[in-house]
Amino acid sequence: MEKRPVAQIAALVVVVGFVCFGGGYMLAGGSERLAEQHAIGENITVNVKAPGQAEYISVDLKSGMTVLDAVANVIQIKTEIYSLGPAIKSVSDQWLLYIVNGESPEVGMDKYQLKGGENIELNLA
């Protein structure tokens, strides 16, 4: 008779785990959030303008790579890791902000995935 309560407890643990996983998946955005992500694939070109530069520099990447990948190909940077993600600084310890196609994105450089053709402008904070 001792085996029955153990089986019931095991079944309850499985059900609770499934509900928690499913709830977390839905709170994180479910399949819509996954659809926003791009696979790294085809060759793309983006343009990056660093502080103090008059012209954009073309950078060849793969689609789905991030603004941080593009920036690291143009200038030397430092990163500091915080709970919200990395903060990016110039080698002279000045914070870097970025604009993509004239707009300030709501995510960090490490999260903004590129599709190709973007104009990325860096500014000192």
N, C-alpha and C positions, 0 to 999 in steps of 0.2 A: 504494500500500500504506500510505501514511501516514494516510489517512482512516479506516481501520478502527480503529486504536488511539484516535483522537480520539472516534469514535462510542462505543466501549466505555467510555471515561472519562466521557463525557457521560451515558451510561445509568447508570453506577455512581453518579454525582453525584445524579441524579434519584432513584434507589432509596434512597440513604442519606438524602437530604432527606425523602423520604416517610416512611421509618421513624422519623426523628428527630421529625418533626411529629406522627405518630401516637402515638409514645411519650410525647411531651410532653402531648398532648391527654388521654391516658389517665391520666397521673400527675396532671394538674390536676383530675381528677374526671370527665372525659368528658361524656356527655350528661346524667348525673345532676346535675352541678354547674350546667350550663346551665339545667336545669329548676328549680333553686332560685331563680333570678333572676326577678323580676317585671317585666313591662313597665309603663312609666308609662302610666296610663290613667284609670280612673274616679276620680271625686271621693271623697275619704275625709276623715274627721275624726279627729284624735288629740288627746290632752290632754297638756300639758307643764306641769310644776311646777318653777319655777326656785328656786335657793337663796334662802331668806328669804321666799318666798311661801307663804301659807297655803292658797291654792286653785290648782287646775289652770286653765290657760288653753287653750281649744279652738283648734286650728289646722286650717284647711282646706288640704289638699294633694291631690296625685294619688297613687293607689296606685303603689307601687314607689319613691317618693321615700324619702329616708333620714332617720334621726333627726337628722342634722346639718341637713338642710333645715328640719325642725320647730323645732329649737332656735334656728336663725338667725332665725326668724319671731317669737321670743318675747323673746330678750335679745341684747345686743351681745356678740360673741365675738371672740377672736383665735385664729388658727391658726398653728401652727409645724409645718413639714413635716419628717418624719423618714423613714428608710428603710422603716419599717413602716407609714407613713401619717401623716396629720395628727394632731397633739395639739391639744386644744381648751382654751383658757383663757378666763376671764372678763376683762373690760376692766381689772380690778384685778390681773391677772397671777396668778390662782389657777387651778390645774388643775381641770377639770370631769370628774367621773365620772357615769355614767348608769345607770339601772335601767329596764327595760321590764317592765311588769306584775309588779313585785316581784322580778324576776330580773336578774342581772348578765350581759349578753350576752358572748360570747367574741370579738366583732368590734368594731371601732371604729365611732363614730357615722356615719362616712361610708360604711360597708358594710352597716349594718343597714337593710334595706328594710322599709318599713311597708305593712301591709295595711289598716289602719283600725281604730279603736277602742282602740288601745294607749294606756296611761298611761305617760308618760315622766317620770321624776323625776331631776332634776339635783342633784348634791351636790358640794361643794367638797372637793378632796383634801387 
